[in-house]
Amino acid sequence: MADERRRYGEASDDDLLRWSGMGDRDAFDQIVLRHGPYALRTARRLTRNVEAAEDLVQDAFVRAWSHAREFDGSRARFTTWLYRVIVNLSIDLARRKQPEPLPEGFDMTDDGPSAEIRLEALQERRALGAALQSVPPRQRAAMALVYDEGLSGAEAARRMGLSAKAVERLLARGRALLRETLERDGRTERRQNS
């Protein structure tokens, strides 16, 4: 039995998926242990909602289990395939429902910085979060890979199944839209405070 566990821990993703495709739940458990944190981190960045991210990752792994037999490691790495599934599920989620606004009077408590600094930081996070929602999902996905995950443009392109130029264009359009939205919202806020 110990040899079995050691084999799972040392096995490649391709082997684990092949074994999973034959119904080996222990092999698939190793896939989930190995790639679950990455999947959840990615889903959280794309959805900006912990509960939605958890549901999305669960759906992604159900799909991985269901399609393990058909997975072809010569066409793509498992993490690339998993990332595409997560992005597609997050796009579907964004199309289905609008994000819920924060409740009135929402306040984050923290015993660190002063209330004024915390309020300013909260307002900046809200503004950024709201502005990010105006960025289309594919642009937001590219931004998450490059800026949050620290991937190169070429690696992000591979994960998204696009050319490096296409990812550069997505990033440029995403940054421009984000900057424009933040500037427009800042001007509106200054006029309201005058």
MARLUM-916233 format. One record per residue (C-alpha): x, y, z. Coordinates in steps of 0.02 Angstrom, whole numbers, padded with zeros to 5 digits, always signed. Layout:
N
XYZ;...
//
This chain:
194
+00000+00000+00000;+00142+00121+00041;+00220+00084-00129;+00054+00134-00210;+00052+00303-00123;+00233+00334-00166;+00196+00291-00346;+00054+00417-00351;+00161+00553-00275;+00301+00524-00401;+00190+00494-00553;+00173+00621-00693;+00008+00709-00724;-00012+00608-00884;+00004+00444-00788;-00114+00501-00653;-00244+00552-00781;-00225+00389-00875;-00252+00293-00713;-00398+00408-00669;-00474+00371-00839;-00471+00187-00789;-00570+00229-00631;-00426+00247-00506;-00493+00373-00380;-00328+00378-00283;-00239+00438-00440;-00368+00574-00464;-00355+00623-00280;-00169+00654-00313;-00214+00767-00462;-00332+00867-00350;-00201+00881-00212;-00067+00931-00336;-00167+01061-00435;-00312+01110-00321;-00227+01261-00240;-00175+01331-00411;-00351+01304-00478;-00432+01390-00329;-00310+01536-00334;-00344+01559-00520;-00533+01547-00500;-00531+01674-00357;-00437+01799-00465;-00557+01776-00609;-00720+01778-00511;-00672+01891-00364;-00792+01785-00259;-00732+01646-00143;-00892+01542-00148;-00908+01556-00337;-00724+01511-00356;-00745+01355-00249;-00897+01299-00350;-00806+01335-00512;-00653+01232-00460;-00765+01089-00408;-00849+01094-00580;-00678+01099-00665;-00618+00945-00572;-00781+00853-00607;-00748+00886-00791;-00569+00828-00771;-00628+00665-00692;-00761+00640-00826;-00640+00672-00969;-00481+00596-00895;-00490+00451-01016;-00486+00569-01167;-00347+00683-01103;-00200+00688-01223;-00042+00748-01138;+00045+00767-01305;-00073+00909-01353;-00062+01011-01192;-00007+01001-01012;-00143+00964-00886;-00123+01135-00804;-00151+01220-00971;-00308+01118-01001;-00368+01150-00822;-00337+01338-00840;-00440+01343-01000;-00583+01252-00914;-00578+01375-00768;-00574+01526-00884;-00720+01459-00987;-00821+01421-00830;-00785+01595-00761;-00841+01674-00925;-01001+01571-00919;-01027+01625-00739;-01002+01809-00784;-01131+01793-00922;-01258+01710-00807;-01263+01829-00662;-01204+02000-00610;-01095+02017-00456;-01183+02065-00296;-01141+02238-00233;-01064+02253-00061;-01194+02283+00075;-01227+02462+00128;-01109+02515+00266;-00986+02374+00232;-00830+02403+00334;-00675+02297+00351;-00604+02289+00526;-00417+02288+00553;-00312+02333+00703;-00168+02395+00593;-00178+02562+00504;-00290+02706+00557;-00473+02713+00508;-00438+02850+00381;-00302+02750+00294;-00409+02593+00296;-00558+02688+00225;-00450+02761+00086;-00378+02590+00045;-00553+02513+00047;-00616+02647-00073;-00469+02614-00189;-00501+02426-00184;-00686+02454-00218;-00646+02570-00362;-00521+02445-00433;-00642+02300-00409;-00782+02395-00492;-00668+02450-00634;-00607+02271-00659;-00788+02216-00683;-00796+02330-00836;-00649+02236-00913;-00709+02093-01025;-00675+01918-00955;-00539+01870-01081;-00443+02030-01047;-00466+02004-00860;-00403+01824-00879;-00247+01884-00971;-00215+02016-00838;-00235+01887-00699;-00109+01769-00779;+00023+01901-00814;+00002+02020-00665;-00065+01906-00528;+00016+01740-00573;+00176+01820-00641;+00177+01721-00804;+00266+01785-00957;+00162+01840-01105;+00214+01684-01200;+00163+01567-01058;-00002+01660-01035;-00032+01641-01221;-00003+01452-01210;-00121+01437-01062;-00256+01535-01151;-00229+01450-01319;-00187+01615-01404;-00038+01693-01488;+00079+01803-01387;+00025+01953-01492;-00158+01917-01451;-00117+01915-01265;-00020+02078-01283;-00172+02157-01366;-00287+02090-01229;-00171+02163-01096;-00158+02331-01184;-00347+02345-01207;-00378+02288-01028;-00255+02413-00954;-00325+02554-01062;-00505+02515-01013;-00456+02499-00829;-00361+02664-00833;-00504+02752-00925;-00633+02685-00802;-00531+02734-00650;-00497+02908-00718;-00681+02934-00766;-00740+02875-00595;-00610+02985-00509;-00669+03139-00605;-00851+03101-00563;-00809+03080-00379;-00711+03244-00374;-00857+03337-00453;-00977+03262-00327;-00865+03313-00182;-00846+03493-00246;
//
